[in-house]
Amino acid sequence: VSFREDTEESPTYSSKDLLEKDYEKFDEIKTRLPKGGSFYEAMIKRGLSHRVILDFVEKAKPFFNLKEISPGTPVNFFLSKGILQKIRVIPRITQELVFTKNEDSWVFSNHILPIKVERILFAGNIKASLWESAVESKLSSKVIEEFTNIFSWQIDFSRELRKGASWALLVEKKKVNDKEVGFGNILVAQLLKQKNKM
C-alpha cells in the first residue's frame, strides 16, 4: 500500500515547459543510438557534414562528451517539410542537448531538467516475509535492502519476524518530466513486530 504525502521540486527550469510547444510544429523521428554505433555515424545518416558534426561535438563538450555517448541513448530528429530543423540528444535522465537550425548555422543549447521529489508512504502486513510484502507494495530491491539494514542490528529477519508483523516506510520518489526515475532517501522507517515497535 502506498500514499502520496507531499511534493517538492528542485529550483531550476524545465526544458519540457520551455520546449515542448516548439517541438509540436515539427515531425519527430525518435531513434536510439545502436550498439556499436556512434554519434558521428548517426549524424552522417541524417545528411550532416563532417564539419557540422565536429562543431556539434565542440559546442557540447563543456556539458557532455558526445564521443562517449552510450548505446541506447535517445537521439530525436525534428523535421519541417522533410528538412531537418532540430536534434535532441538525451545523454542523461536530467539532461538534454539540443541543436537548432538557424538559417545557415546550428545553435546549441544545454537543458537541465528538474527532479521532482515526492514523499511517498509505503506500508504493509507481513504474510510470508518482509521482502515479499515490500515487493507487493512496489518498492525497489535497493530500498528494501536499505530498509532491512536499518533494523539488521535489532532483529533476525529470518527467525524473529513472523506473520502478523507490519511495517511502514516514508521514502522519496524521484520524477523527471512526470516520469518516475527512482527512489531517493528513506526518511522514516517503522517495523511493528507483534507488540514491539521499532
Wavefront OBJ file of the C-alpha trace (Angstrom):
o trace
v 0.000 0.000 0.000
v 1.406 3.463 -0.814
v 0.214 7.002 -0.149
v 1.483 10.319 -1.553
v 2.198 12.731 1.319
v 3.535 15.876 -0.358
v 5.828 17.091 -3.117
v 8.707 19.465 -3.603
v 10.562 20.499 -6.724
v 14.192 21.433 -7.320
v 14.741 25.156 -8.059
v 15.542 25.034 -11.780
v 13.705 25.410 -15.071
v 12.072 22.603 -17.027
v 13.052 22.056 -20.623
v 9.659 20.431 -21.083
v 7.857 23.679 -20.226
v 10.114 25.737 -22.491
v 10.459 23.477 -25.495
v 7.557 21.064 -25.924
v 5.302 23.625 -27.618
v 8.140 24.441 -30.003
v 8.602 20.745 -30.841
v 4.910 20.302 -31.681
v 5.238 22.108 -35.005
v 7.768 19.543 -36.273
v 7.557 15.938 -37.422
v 9.551 13.923 -34.889
v 11.669 10.857 -35.617
v 12.621 9.042 -32.429
v 15.742 6.873 -32.509
v 18.252 5.350 -30.112
v 21.955 5.005 -30.710
v 22.514 1.372 -31.783
v 25.011 -0.954 -30.167
v 28.381 -0.336 -31.735
v 27.177 2.918 -33.248
v 28.427 6.439 -32.647
v 27.043 9.964 -32.577
v 29.094 10.731 -35.695
v 27.542 7.848 -37.666
v 24.013 8.790 -36.549
v 24.528 12.346 -37.828
v 26.106 11.215 -41.120
v 22.993 9.100 -41.809
v 20.908 12.272 -41.470
v 22.975 14.043 -44.099
v 25.052 16.305 -41.847
v 28.571 17.182 -42.935
v 31.788 16.237 -41.171
v 32.395 19.916 -40.297
v 28.935 20.382 -38.754
v 29.231 17.206 -36.667
v 32.618 18.262 -35.288
v 31.101 21.648 -34.460
v 28.318 19.857 -32.528
v 30.888 17.880 -30.542
v 32.913 21.002 -29.694
v 29.886 23.039 -28.604
v 28.587 20.252 -26.369
v 31.982 19.319 -24.875
v 31.746 21.602 -21.778
v 28.488 19.819 -20.861
v 28.850 16.304 -22.279
v 31.385 14.456 -24.436
v 29.388 13.218 -27.430
v 32.291 10.923 -28.392
v 31.479 8.851 -25.294
v 27.723 8.626 -25.843
v 26.306 5.222 -24.800
v 24.327 2.737 -26.922
v 20.608 3.159 -26.323
v 20.859 6.937 -25.852
v 17.752 8.678 -27.293
v 18.561 10.831 -30.337
v 15.458 12.532 -31.760
v 15.236 14.416 -35.036
v 12.671 17.127 -35.806
v 11.777 17.906 -39.412
v 9.714 20.586 -41.123
v 8.549 19.735 -44.650
v 11.174 16.997 -44.744
v 14.056 19.281 -43.754
v 15.946 18.657 -40.521
v 15.487 21.590 -38.103
v 16.282 20.282 -34.613
v 18.186 17.450 -32.963
v 17.635 16.446 -29.347
v 20.116 14.147 -27.595
v 19.267 12.839 -24.115
v 22.539 11.510 -22.614
v 21.238 11.563 -19.044
v 17.815 11.422 -17.418
v 18.162 15.050 -16.331
v 19.904 16.488 -19.393
v 19.001 17.330 -22.981
v 21.399 18.613 -25.638
v 19.519 20.486 -28.365
v 20.883 21.595 -31.756
v 18.616 24.018 -33.664
v 18.995 25.080 -37.312
v 19.236 28.847 -37.689
v 19.471 29.776 -41.379
v 22.944 28.526 -42.421
v 24.220 27.601 -38.954
v 23.287 25.494 -35.908
v 22.658 26.837 -32.399
v 23.415 24.637 -29.392
v 21.650 24.696 -26.020
v 22.074 22.576 -22.913
v 18.951 21.949 -20.799
v 18.978 20.644 -17.244
v 15.682 19.036 -16.290
v 14.381 19.488 -12.752
v 13.958 16.485 -10.487
v 10.635 16.469 -8.675
v 10.810 14.710 -5.319
v 7.673 13.224 -3.821
v 7.483 11.820 -0.313
v 5.582 8.530 -0.500
v 4.356 6.450 2.436
v 4.518 2.689 1.876
v 3.050 0.227 4.375
v 2.208 -3.458 4.550
v 1.479 -6.524 6.646
v 3.827 -9.492 6.613
v 2.296 -12.788 5.471
v 5.405 -14.751 4.486
v 8.384 -12.375 4.641
v 9.192 -8.677 4.792
v 10.772 -8.907 1.342
v 7.625 -10.323 -0.300
v 5.413 -7.777 1.443
v 7.628 -4.878 0.334
v 7.799 -6.136 -3.268
v 3.986 -6.321 -3.349
v 3.968 -2.630 -2.366
v 6.143 -1.787 -5.421
v 9.313 -0.937 -3.504
v 12.595 -1.411 -5.371
v 15.077 -4.057 -4.224
v 17.579 -1.322 -3.335
v 15.113 0.407 -0.981
v 14.146 -2.911 0.609
v 17.807 -3.694 1.285
v 18.304 -0.257 2.852
v 15.169 -0.785 4.933
v 16.350 -4.150 6.291
v 19.812 -2.714 7.001
v 18.241 -0.115 9.303
v 16.915 -2.853 11.599
v 19.520 -5.564 10.964
v 21.257 -4.930 14.301
v 17.950 -5.183 16.201
v 16.239 -8.193 14.661
v 16.921 -11.507 12.925
v 14.537 -11.255 9.983
v 14.621 -14.993 9.232
v 13.695 -16.055 12.789
v 12.022 -13.244 14.682
v 9.771 -11.622 12.075
v 6.580 -13.674 11.817
v 3.208 -13.437 10.122
v 1.187 -10.565 11.545
v 4.040 -8.088 11.849
v 3.669 -4.812 9.949
v 5.920 -2.125 8.551
v 5.793 1.438 7.223
v 8.262 3.484 5.253
v 8.355 7.143 4.197
v 10.655 7.394 1.202
v 11.489 9.882 -1.540
v 10.436 9.055 -5.093
v 12.089 10.975 -7.938
v 10.425 12.094 -11.175
v 11.656 13.907 -14.276
v 9.031 15.292 -16.675
v 6.384 13.287 -14.791
v 8.276 10.017 -15.350
v 9.476 8.014 -12.335
v 13.257 7.662 -12.362
v 13.930 6.021 -8.998
v 13.810 6.314 -5.233
v 15.734 8.717 -3.011
v 16.343 8.721 0.729
v 14.426 6.799 3.362
v 13.023 9.488 5.666
v 11.163 7.382 8.259
v 11.156 3.611 8.823
v 8.918 1.694 11.212
v 8.666 -2.007 11.953
v 5.985 -3.392 14.265
v 6.973 -6.870 15.442
v 3.740 -8.066 17.038
v 3.660 -5.821 20.140
v 7.109 -4.295 19.787
v 7.507 -1.144 17.676
v 10.945 -0.273 16.239
l 1 2 3 4 5 6 7 8 9 10 11 12 13 14 15 16 17 18 19 20 21 22 23 24 25 26 27 28 29 30 31 32 33 34 35 36 37 38 39 40 41 42 43 44 45 46 47 48 49 50 51 52 53 54 55 56 57 58 59 60 61 62 63 64 65 66 67 68 69 70 71 72 73 74 75 76 77 78 79 80 81 82 83 84 85 86 87 88 89 90 91 92 93 94 95 96 97 98 99 100 101 102 103 104 105 106 107 108 109 110 111 112 113 114 115 116 117 118 119 120 121 122 123 124 125 126 127 128 129 130 131 132 133 134 135 136 137 138 139 140 141 142 143 144 145 146 147 148 149 150 151 152 153 154 155 156 157 158 159 160 161 162 163 164 165 166 167 168 169 170 171 172 173 174 175 176 177 178 179 180 181 182 183 184 185 186 187 188 189 190 191 192 193 194 195 196 197 198
